[in-house]
Amino acid sequence: MPEPGLRGKLRLGYIVLGALIAIKIAEYLVGTTIPNGVWPFLTILALVGAWPILYYFMHINQLWHPKSRHDE
């Protein structure tokens, strides 16, 4: 169950940040260890890394489901 309030939001932010760091490390390892044909793998990793940024930090989901004053 998610923690309420600021503490829960900060915890979620740290979890997302940790996941983004792990994805960037994977991108580096894939880019430096696979000699040829690396573009498809890097593209997939870039898209996977972009989704949490768009969802959690840029709040792209609010474009389709805007938060009303009653949701707060």
C-alpha positions in Angstrom: 0.0 0.0 0.0 1.5 3.4 -1.0 2.4 5.7 1.8 0.3 8.9 2.0 1.6 12.4 1.8 5.0 13.8 1.0 6.9 10.9 2.4 5.2 8.5 -0.1 5.8 10.8 -3.0 9.5 11.2 -2.1 9.9 7.4 -1.8 8.3 6.9 -5.2 10.5 9.6 -6.7 13.6 7.8 -5.3 12.4 4.4 -6.7 11.9 5.9 -10.1 15.3 7.6 -10.0 16.9 4.3 -9.1 15.2 2.6 -12.0 16.3 5.3 -14.4 19.9 5.0 -13.2 19.7 1.2 -13.7 18.3 1.7 -17.3 21.2 4.2 -18.1 23.7 1.7 -16.8 22.2 -1.0 -19.0 22.3 1.4 -22.0 26.0 2.0 -21.3 26.8 -1.7 -21.0 24.8 -2.6 -24.2 26.5 0.3 -26.1 30.0 -0.7 -25.1 29.8 -4.5 -25.2 27.8 -5.3 -28.4 30.0 -4.4 -31.4 27.5 -4.4 -34.2 23.7 -4.1 -34.5 23.3 -2.2 -31.2 20.7 0.3 -32.4 17.6 -1.7 -31.8 18.6 -2.5 -28.3 19.5 1.1 -27.5 16.3 2.3 -29.0 14.2 0.0 -26.8 16.2 1.0 -23.7 15.8 4.7 -24.6 12.0 4.3 -24.9 11.8 2.3 -21.6 13.8 5.0 -19.9 11.7 7.8 -21.4 8.4 6.4 -20.2 9.0 7.0 -16.4 10.3 10.5 -17.1 7.2 11.3 -19.1 4.8 9.7 -16.6 6.2 10.5 -13.2 8.1 13.8 -13.7 6.3 15.4 -16.7 2.9 14.0 -15.7 1.9 13.2 -19.3 -1.1 11.2 -18.1 -2.8 14.4 -17.0 -3.1 15.4 -20.7 -5.8 12.8 -21.1 -7.1 12.7 -17.5 -6.7 16.1 -16.0 -6.7 16.3 -12.2 -9.7 18.3 -10.9 -9.8 20.3 -7.7 -11.8 17.5 -6.0 -9.0 14.8 -6.7 -6.5 16.5 -4.5 
